[in-house]
């Protein structure tokens, strides 16, 4: 079964990291990714740009309205995601625990089964 692992953290914290710290965290996460990839269980992974570069298209009764920024203002922002192929929720949670160990500090990982998956024709 495919699972989406959604990554949340305080953007003010992660964007304040030094380049060295960011590089270290990304290298530690890449090691976790590599173990899943070796098992053939890692799908798409995306790190999103800061919410200052985001736009939201708000659906209304009339014409949709485009707003600057994310959909909702919250303490933690959606920063990226993984798609993994795991036999169970427990296995997906174990992967998220490895991500949390590689990226200590505040934040959260939401693990959700994927009901529909449509591979992109953009993928090589």
TATAWO-V714311 format. One line per field, one symbol per residue. phi: phi as a letter, one per 30 degrees, with the letter a starting at -180 (. if undefined). burial: b if it has 24 or more other C-alpha atoms within 12 Angstrom, else e. A space follows every 50 residues. Layout:
phi->???
burial->???
This chain:
phi->.dbccccbadedddddddddddddddddddddeddddddicccdbbcdde ddcdbbccdbdcdecccdiddbcbdccdclabcbcbdadddddddddddd ddbdjdkabccbecdbbbeddddg
burial->ebbbbbbbbebeebeeeeeeeeeeeeeebeebbeebeeeebbbbbeeeee beeeeeeeeeeeeeeeeeebeeeeeebbbbbbbbbbeeeeebbebbebbb eebeeebbbbbbbeeeeeeeeeee
